[in-house]
Amino acid sequence: MILIDSNYSCALSKITFKSIVESLRREPTPALQHSEGSIAFVDGDSANIYSVVKSVYELRKSSKVVYMVTLLSKDKDCSSVIRHLSDYVVDKKITYDELDRLIRTMIATKPKILADNVFGDVWGDILKSSQKEYLVLKLLLDGHSQYQIAKMLNLSIKTISGYKVKAIKRHGARNFNELYMLKLNNNA
């Protein structure tokens, strides 16, 4: 069992997660006999949640065994995408014993699947950026104004603004300045 680094903010929680994964490594588990499995503990209150969810999604898409547990503050809710991709969504104040029991129950079953027979891989389409959205974001990050981009791509300013808002939300930022700083830090 491998612990996926999800940039969880609480250092004490990271120690707890490592402890549970280490105890699972020492015991033979039926879910992991076929292939190496991974587990991601995701901070549901984090602003960076979609990058972690996207990496879990990509691992599952490549047929890896990946379990995802999302921890939320009491009275908080998460998006339907995160709820769908998470094997469990639990309160952050869960006890060590309860979390350990939950993880043991979880790995005895198969992880969630990405697609179904009726709708296909709907969540992958939601997580993926459209090509135009990506192009608009790239041009914005290169310093072009919304007006300039609208003229270049022959789109309305309102459409460009919509792509910008979607990109900000998708990357977990609060505004364009924060998104710009995230991108700048990732490229550095």
N, C-alpha and C positions, 0 to 999 in steps of 0.2 A: 504494500500500500504506500503510495507516494502522496505527500501533502503538497498541494498546489499553492504557491505563494500568491495570495490574493490582496497583498498590501493591507492586511487587517490592521486597524489603527491601534488597538489595545495590545500592548506587549504581554500582559498577563494572559490574555485570551490565546495568543499565539503559543505560549508555553503549554496551555491546556490542550490545544489542538495537537501539538507535537506529542504530548504524552499519550493521548488517545491513539494516535496513529502508531506510535512505537509499541504500545500494548497489542495492537492488532497485528503488527509484523511478527510478533513472537508467537502468535497462535495461528494454526492453520485454519483458514476460512474457506468455505465452499465457493463463495462468489469469486475468489481470486485464483482458483485453480486453473482456469482457462487462460487468463492473461493478466498482466500487471494492471492493477487498478489505481485510480487516483481519487482524491477527495479534495474539494474546495470548500472552505468556510468563507462565506461572503458576508460582509458588513452591509446589511440592507439599508442603513442610514447614510452610507457613504455617497459622496458626489461622483465618485469614480466607478460606480458599480457596473456600468455597461461594458467597460473594457474587460473586466473579469468575466462577466457573463458571456461576452463574445468569444473569449479564449476557451471557456468551457464548451460553448457551442461548437467551436471549430474542432476541439478534441473529440467530442462525441460524433461529429460528422465524419471524422476519419476512423470511425469504428473503435475508438478507445473506450475502456470502461471508466467512466468518470461520474462520481457522485457529487452533488452540490447541496450544501446546507446553507440557507440564508438566515442570518440572525437579525432580528428587528427589535427596536425599542417597543415597549408596551404602548398600545393604542396607535401604532403606526401601521401603514399598509404599503405594499409594494405593487409594482405594475404587474399586469397579467403576464407579460413576457417572463419576468423573473419568477413569478409564481409557477408558471408552466415548466420552466427549465429546472427549478429547484426540486430536489427529491423531498426535502422538508423545509418548511419555513417555521422558525421557532423564536420564542422570546429570548432576548439577550440575557435575561436573568435566570436562564435554565441552569440547574445544578450540574456539577461534573458527572454524578452518577446517572442522572437522567439523560445527559448528552451522550455518555458512553453507551448506555442501553439503546438509545435511539440509533446510534451509529452501527452497533452490532446488528440491530434489526434491519437497518437499511442495506448493509452489505450482503445480507442473506437473500436479498431480492435483486432483480435486475434494475439497472438505472433507467430513468425515464427515456423514452424514445423521442426522436426529433419529429418524425412525421407520422401521419396516420393515413389510412387508405382513402379517406374521403377528401380531406383538404390538402394533403401533401405537407411539405415543409413550410408552413405559413410563417413560423417564427424566424426562420433563416431569412426570409424576405424582409421581415420587419427589422432585423438586426443589420442587414446589409445597407449600406448607403447607396442611393441611386447614383448613376454616373454623373448626371447633371448636378446633383447636390454636391458631389465630391469636387466637380470642376468649379462650381461657385465658391465653395469653401477654399479651394486652392487659390483662386483669383483674389478672394478677400484677404487671405493670409499674405499674398504677394503685394498687398497695398492698394488694390483697385477699389474704387468706390462702387456702391450698388448701382448707381447711375451708369458708370462706365461698363460694368458687367452686363447690365440690361441691354445696352447698345451693342456690345460685342456678340452676345448670344441671341439677340433678337427676341428677348423676353421682357415682360413688364417688370417694373421695379418691385411691385407687390409680390410677384413670383420669386424674385431674387431674395426678397426679405423673408419669404416663407421658407426657402431653402436654408437661409442663414439661421432662422429660429430652430428648424429641425436639426441642423447640425449641432447647434449649441446644446439642445436637449439630449441628443443621441450620445454626445461625448461627456455628458454629466456636468457640464459647466453651467454657471448661473448667468453669465453674459458673454458677449463676444471677447471682451478683454481677458477674461479668465480662460476662455478657449484658446486665445492667441498665446497666452503664457504657457498653457499645457502643451501646445504644439511646439513652442519654442524650446521648452525643457526637454521634450521627447527627441527633438532633432539635435540637441546639444550633446 
